[in-house]
Amino acid sequence: MDEQLLIRFLTHTCTPEDTRLVDQWIASGKPNADWLFEMERIWNLKDELRFSDRREIEEAYNRFTFSLGKSKNAEQHFYIYPILKYVAAILIIGLLGLNLYEMVQSSSTVGENTVEVPKGQRASLMLSDGTKVWLNSQSKLIYPTQFSDRERNVRLEGEAFFDVAHKEHLPFVVHSPLLAIKVLGTKFNVKAYFDEKSVVTLAEGKVEVETNDRKNKLTLKPNEQVSYSDSSGLVLEKNINTNTVKLWVKGEGAFIQCRLDNIVRDLERKFDVEIVITDRSLSSEVFTCRFKDTATIEQVLHLLKETRRLDYSFEGEQIRIFKPLK
């Protein structure tokens, strides 16, 4: 099978004739079908933006090629090994593609990675200690390539859900624009966008939340949430539905008794659109709605419109929200 043809198949650039040839090749033997299925699975990882530092990518690739080598016969190695190099290159390019996110290593001496997720995208990664992180749109995470044996510090701007690997006597600290969140091993959500109040929601374990000026500090228990702004200070809420808070990880959304201006900010980030509330009195109105990951911006706006308290229109590249005409 021609390598370039298989690459076109993986990148969805096949012509009808290409597709017919690939189908024939798949039908000619189960090993062909199994191999192509595995290649599709690896290629699709880029859509989930699962990435790690360069060393981890290389190790994962080496493990994969070794496993293939054990399962294929010598004749099949002849054409499989060259295309693996192509697929690996495409995968890495896809993972590092600027249209998805930008990953910049500040320097080899500093050993930091910076991951930025643009509007309309999400990302997930695993840190060197085994901690899993999901990043929401318009978010940035700065983390060391390898944690030291004394501390685990990361910096966040935006929203992220953390599943922190437990390390006794080795705290994990998330530094955000307004707060520092300190844990040993737990699951929690941090929403810390500039010019917005910061919100920490705890799903499991225990976290210590401290303001960056070190004047206020409290400890959260599961299903508790703390919000903070310079004007309001730390505000604690209990009995929070954490499953709703982290729906964004799966691409879903839920707004429970939220101000419209806050909803609009989240929708702008998620769908990469510009929304203007033309009647400012609507900004403080409270709405509730929930939508699936397949929902479009128009479908979400239609849910809000069904309350009969607002209407919307598309004007060029801008969406305008206004009070409905009587």
C-alpha positions in Angstrom: 0.0 0.0 0.0 1.3 3.5 -0.9 2.4 5.4 2.2 1.2 8.8 0.9 -2.2 7.3 0.2 -2.5 6.0 3.8 -1.4 9.5 5.1 -4.1 11.1 3.0 -6.6 8.7 4.5 -5.6 9.6 8.0 -5.8 13.3 7.3 -9.2 13.0 5.6 -7.9 14.3 2.3 -8.7 11.2 0.2 -10.3 11.3 -3.2 -13.1 8.9 -3.9 -10.6 6.7 -5.8 -8.2 6.8 -2.8 -11.0 5.7 -0.5 -11.8 2.8 -2.8 -8.2 1.6 -2.8 -7.9 1.8 1.0 -11.2 -0.1 1.3 -9.7 -2.8 -0.9 -6.5 -2.9 1.1 -8.5 -3.2 4.4 -10.6 -6.0 3.0 -7.6 -8.0 1.8 -6.6 -9.0 5.3 -7.5 -8.6 9.0 -3.9 -7.4 9.9 -4.3 -4.5 7.5 -7.6 -3.5 9.1 -6.2 -3.9 12.6 -3.1 -1.8 11.8 -5.1 1.0 10.2 -7.5 1.1 13.1 -4.6 1.6 15.5 -3.2 4.4 13.3 -6.5 6.1 13.3 -6.7 5.9 17.1 -3.3 7.5 17.5 -4.0 10.2 14.9 -7.3 11.1 16.6 -5.4 11.8 19.9 -4.5 15.2 18.4 -8.2 16.1 18.5 -8.2 15.6 22.2 -5.0 17.6 22.5 -3.4 15.1 24.8 0.2 16.2 24.9 3.2 16.1 27.2 6.8 17.1 27.1 9.1 16.0 24.3 10.6 13.1 26.3 7.2 11.6 27.1 6.1 11.9 23.5 9.3 10.0 22.3 8.9 7.3 25.0 5.2 6.8 24.0 6.2 6.5 20.3 9.0 4.0 21.1 6.6 1.9 23.1 4.1 1.9 20.3 6.6 0.9 17.6 8.0 -1.8 19.8 4.5 -3.3 20.4 3.9 -3.3 16.6 7.2 -5.0 16.0 6.2 -7.9 18.2 2.8 -8.4 16.5 3.9 -8.1 12.8 5.8 -10.4 10.7 9.1 -9.5 8.9 7.5 -8.9 5.6 5.0 -6.4 7.0 7.8 -4.5 8.7 9.1 -3.5 5.3 6.2 -1.0 4.6 4.9 -0.3 8.1 8.1 1.1 9.6 8.6 3.9 7.0 5.0 5.1 7.3 5.3 5.1 11.1 7.9 7.9 10.7 5.4 9.9 8.6 2.6 9.4 11.1 4.8 10.3 14.0 5.8 13.5 12.2 2.1 14.3 11.4 1.0 13.6 14.9 3.6 15.8 16.5 2.9 18.6 14.0 -0.8 18.3 14.7 -0.2 18.4 18.5 2.0 21.5 18.2 -0.2 23.1 15.5 -0.8 26.8 16.0 -4.4 26.5 15.1 -5.0 24.4 18.2 -2.6 25.9 20.8 0.9 27.2 21.2 3.4 25.4 23.3 6.6 27.3 24.0 9.5 26.1 26.0 11.1 29.2 27.6 14.6 27.7 27.7 16.4 24.5 28.3 17.9 25.9 31.5 14.6 27.0 33.0 12.8 23.8 32.0 9.3 25.3 31.7 6.5 24.5 29.3 3.8 27.0 28.4 0.6 25.7 27.0 -1.9 28.3 25.6 -5.4 27.2 24.4 -7.2 29.7 22.1 -10.9 30.5 22.0 -13.1 27.6 20.8 -10.6 24.9 21.9 -9.9 22.7 24.9 -6.8 20.7 25.9 -5.7 18.0 28.2 -2.2 16.9 29.4 -0.4 14.9 32.0 2.4 16.4 34.0 5.6 14.7 35.0 4.3 13.6 38.4 1.2 12.0 36.9 -1.2 14.9 37.6 -3.8 15.2 34.9 -4.9 18.7 33.7 -7.8 19.7 31.5 -7.6 23.3 30.1 -10.6 25.3 29.0 -10.6 27.8 26.1 -8.5 31.0 26.3 -6.4 29.5 29.1 -2.7 29.3 29.8 -0.7 26.9 32.0 3.0 27.2 32.8 4.6 24.2 34.4 8.1 22.7 34.8 9.2 19.9 32.4 10.1 18.0 35.5 9.1 18.8 39.1 11.8 19.0 41.7 11.8 16.8 44.8 10.9 19.9 47.0 7.9 21.5 45.3 5.3 21.2 42.5 4.3 24.7 41.3 2.3 25.6 38.2 0.8 28.9 37.0 -2.6 29.2 35.6 -4.5 32.0 33.7 -8.0 30.8 32.7 -9.8 27.7 33.7 -8.6 24.2 34.4 -9.7 21.0 36.1 -6.9 19.2 38.1 -6.7 15.6 39.1 -3.5 15.9 41.2 -1.3 12.8 41.8 -0.9 12.3 45.6 2.6 12.9 46.8 3.1 12.8 50.6 5.0 15.8 51.8 5.2 17.3 48.3 2.4 19.9 47.9 1.0 20.8 44.5 0.4 24.6 44.2 -1.6 26.4 41.5 -0.7 30.0 41.3 -3.4 32.2 39.6 -3.7 36.0 39.2 -5.6 36.4 42.5 -5.2 33.1 44.4 -2.8 30.3 45.3 -4.4 26.8 45.7 -2.4 24.3 47.7 -3.0 20.5 47.7 -1.4 17.1 48.2 -3.6 15.0 46.0 -7.2 15.9 45.0 -9.6 16.9 42.2 -10.7 20.5 41.8 -11.7 23.2 39.3 -10.1 26.6 39.1 -11.6 29.5 37.1 -9.2 32.4 37.1 -9.5 34.7 34.1 -8.2 38.2 34.2 -10.8 40.9 35.1 -13.2 38.3 36.5 -13.6 36.9 40.0 -11.7 33.7 40.7 -13.6 30.6 41.6 -12.2 27.3 43.1 -14.5 24.3 43.3 -13.5 21.1 45.2 -14.7 17.7 44.0 -12.5 15.4 46.1 -9.9 15.7 48.9 -8.9 19.0 50.5 -7.5 22.2 49.2 -6.1 25.3 50.9 -7.0 28.6 49.2 -5.0 31.7 50.0 -5.1 35.2 48.4 -1.9 36.4 46.8 -1.5 39.1 49.4 -1.6 36.4 52.0 -4.2 38.3 54.0 -7.0 35.7 53.7 -7.0 31.9 53.7 -9.4 29.0 54.1 -9.6 25.3 53.5 -12.3 23.7 51.2 -14.0 20.4 51.8 -15.6 18.3 48.9 -18.6 20.0 47.2 -17.6 23.4 48.4 -16.7 26.5 46.3 -15.0 29.7 47.1 -15.0 32.8 44.9 -12.8 35.9 45.3 -12.5 39.4 44.0 -10.8 42.4 45.4 -14.2 44.0 46.2 -16.0 41.0 47.7 -13.2 39.1 49.3 -13.4 35.3 49.9 -17.0 34.0 49.6 -17.7 30.4 50.5 -20.6 28.3 49.2 -21.5 24.7 50.2 -23.4 21.8 48.6 -22.1 22.6 45.1 -22.9 20.1 42.3 -19.3 19.6 41.1 -20.4 17.4 38.2 -22.1 20.5 36.7 -19.1 22.7 37.3 -16.8 20.4 35.3 -19.1 19.7 32.4 -16.9 21.9 30.2 -14.2 19.2 30.3 -16.5 17.1 28.0 -17.5 20.1 25.9 -20.8 20.5 27.6 -22.1 23.5 29.4 -24.4 24.4 32.3 -25.4 27.8 33.7 -27.3 27.6 36.9 -28.8 30.9 38.0 -26.0 32.8 36.3 -25.9 36.5 35.3 -26.2 37.0 31.6 -23.0 39.0 31.3 -21.1 36.0 32.9 -22.8 33.6 30.5 -21.9 35.7 27.5 -18.2 35.7 28.5 -18.2 31.9 28.7 -20.0 31.6 25.4 -17.6 33.9 23.6 -14.6 31.8 24.8 -16.3 28.5 24.0 -17.5 29.3 20.5 -15.0 32.0 19.6 -17.6 34.6 18.8 -18.3 38.2 19.8 -21.5 38.9 21.7 -22.9 42.3 22.6 -25.7 42.9 25.1 -27.3 46.0 23.6 -29.6 46.5 26.6 -27.4 46.8 29.6 -30.2 46.1 32.0 -30.2 42.5 30.7 -26.6 42.1 31.9 -27.5 41.4 35.5 -30.5 39.2 34.7 -30.1 35.6 35.9 -30.6 32.6 33.6 -30.4 28.8 33.7 -29.7 26.5 30.8 -27.7 23.3 30.0 -26.5 22.1 26.6 -24.6 19.1 25.1 -21.1 19.2 23.5 -22.7 19.1 20.0 -24.7 22.3 20.6 -24.0 25.3 18.3 -24.0 28.9 19.6 -27.3 29.5 17.9 -28.9 26.5 19.7 -27.6 27.8 23.1 -29.0 31.3 22.3 -32.3 29.7 21.4 -32.4 28.0 24.8 -32.0 31.4 26.4 -34.5 33.0 24.1 -37.2 30.4 25.2 -37.3 32.2 28.6 -39.0 35.0 26.6 -36.7 37.5 28.4 -34.3 38.1 25.6 -33.9 37.9 21.9 -30.8 37.8 19.6 -29.7 38.5 16.1 -26.6 37.8 14.0 -25.2 41.0 12.4 -22.1 40.2 10.4 -19.6 38.6 12.7 -21.3 39.9 15.8 -24.2 38.5 17.8 -26.5 41.1 19.5 -28.7 40.3 22.5 -31.6 42.5 23.3 -34.9 42.6 25.0 -37.7 41.0 22.9 -40.1 43.3 21.2 -43.5 43.4 22.8 
